[in-house]
Amino acid sequence: MAADVFDRLVALLNDAKARFRVIEHEPEGRSEAISVIRGNRPDQAAKAMVLDLRGGGGGKRHVLAILPGNRKLDFNAVATLFEARKCGFASPDTAQTLTGCVMGSVPPFSLDPALAIVVDQDLLANDTLFFNAGRLDRSMELDTKDWLAVAQPRVARIAAGA
């Protein structure tokens, strides 16, 4: 399944004529450790988390939140943004079902139309983004403008302390 996500991601970026490079490395999914392996600053890492939203008229929904690798999520900010009563992490099984990826390998893209994307605006200060690309042993460096054009995320302040 993870190889399929990687292949779909490469095809998506190639079709969009995006500027990216694949980085092969030892398997790693923790933001701090993978940034050291790839040689990028933690604030250049696009950390992706699947969230559950509940209440607020929309029923139960899921969101893919993208943060700089060195930041924590402000759950209340995401709940407010999506007019939900409550926001929390999706279960690992739900996250894997929606993304096709194991935890730590989720790229900052939604390949499922039911999964909306929101990005913390501070991440967009980088010229390029680094992220695990559907596999724990493959990452990508991608031009930020190309990511925005392909992923089409909602942009907001969702990092704690922002």
C-alpha positions in Angstrom: 0.0 0.0 0.0 2.8 2.5 0.9 4.6 1.9 -2.4 1.3 2.7 -4.1 1.1 6.1 -2.3 4.7 6.9 -3.2 4.1 6.0 -6.9 0.8 8.0 -7.0 2.6 11.0 -5.4 5.4 10.9 -7.9 2.9 10.6 -10.8 0.9 13.5 -9.4 3.9 15.7 -9.1 5.3 14.8 -12.5 1.9 15.5 -14.1 1.9 19.0 -12.4 5.5 19.6 -13.6 6.4 20.2 -10.0 10.1 20.7 -9.0 10.9 17.9 -6.5 13.6 15.4 -5.7 13.3 12.0 -4.0 15.6 11.3 -1.1 16.2 7.7 -0.1 17.2 7.0 3.5 17.0 4.6 6.4 13.4 4.1 7.6 12.4 6.9 10.0 9.2 8.7 10.8 10.0 11.0 13.7 10.2 14.6 12.6 13.3 15.6 14.6 15.3 12.4 13.5 14.3 12.5 9.9 15.3 16.2 9.6 18.8 15.3 10.7 19.0 12.4 8.3 17.8 14.5 5.3 19.8 17.5 6.4 17.0 20.0 6.5 16.0 22.4 9.2 13.0 21.1 11.3 10.9 24.1 10.3 11.2 23.1 6.6 9.7 19.7 7.4 6.0 19.3 6.5 4.6 17.2 9.4 1.2 15.7 8.4 -1.4 14.6 11.0 -4.9 13.1 10.5 -7.4 14.7 12.8 -11.0 13.9 13.8 -13.5 16.8 14.0 -16.7 16.3 15.8 -19.8 18.4 16.3 -20.7 21.8 15.0 -23.2 20.8 12.4 -20.7 19.0 10.2 -20.9 15.7 12.0 -17.7 13.6 12.2 -15.1 14.7 9.7 -11.4 14.3 9.1 -8.7 16.8 8.3 -5.1 16.5 7.3 -3.2 19.2 9.3 0.3 20.2 8.0 2.7 21.9 10.4 6.4 22.8 10.5 8.2 19.8 11.9 9.3 21.7 15.0 5.8 22.9 16.0 2.9 21.4 17.9 -0.7 21.6 16.9 -3.3 23.9 18.4 -6.4 21.6 18.4 -8.7 24.5 19.4 -7.6 26.6 16.4 -8.4 23.7 14.0 -11.8 23.1 15.7 -12.7 26.8 15.4 -11.5 27.0 11.8 -13.7 24.1 10.8 -16.6 25.1 13.1 -16.3 21.9 15.1 -17.0 21.3 18.8 -14.0 19.1 19.3 -10.7 18.2 17.5 -8.3 15.3 18.2 -6.0 12.9 16.6 -7.6 10.2 14.4 -7.0 6.6 15.4 -4.0 5.0 13.7 -6.4 2.7 11.8 -8.5 5.6 10.6 -5.4 7.6 9.6 -4.0 4.6 7.7 -7.3 4.0 5.9 -7.6 7.6 4.8 -4.0 8.1 3.8 -2.8 4.6 2.8 0.3 5.2 5.0 1.6 4.1 8.3 2.1 6.8 10.9 5.3 8.8 10.3 5.1 8.4 6.5 2.0 10.5 5.7 2.8 13.1 3.0 1.2 16.6 3.0 -1.2 15.5 0.3 -4.7 14.1 0.4 -5.3 11.3 -2.0 -8.8 10.9 -0.5 -11.4 13.6 -1.4 -13.0 13.2 2.0 -9.8 14.4 3.7 -9.5 18.2 3.7 -6.0 19.8 4.1 -5.1 22.7 6.3 -1.5 24.1 6.6 0.0 26.4 9.2 0.9 29.6 7.4 4.4 29.7 9.0 5.4 26.6 7.0 4.9 28.6 3.8 7.8 30.9 4.6 10.2 28.2 3.2 11.2 28.0 -0.5 11.1 24.2 -0.3 9.4 21.7 1.9 10.7 18.3 3.0 8.4 15.4 3.9 8.1 11.6 4.1 6.6 10.5 0.8 4.2 7.7 1.8 7.1 5.5 2.9 9.4 5.6 6.0 12.4 5.2 3.7 11.6 7.8 1.0 11.3 11.6 1.4 10.9 14.4 -1.0 12.1 18.0 -1.3 9.4 20.0 -3.1 9.1 23.6 -4.2 6.6 25.2 -1.8 4.8 27.0 -4.6 4.4 23.7 -6.4 3.1 22.1 -3.3 0.5 24.9 -2.8 -0.6 24.5 -6.5 -1.0 20.7 -6.3 -2.3 20.2 -2.7 -4.5 23.3 -2.6 -4.7 23.5 1.2 -6.6 25.9 3.4 -4.0 28.2 5.0 -4.4 29.3 8.6 -2.6 29.6 12.0 -2.9 26.1 13.5 0.4 25.7 15.3 0.4 26.3 19.1 2.1 29.5 20.1 1.7 31.0 16.6 
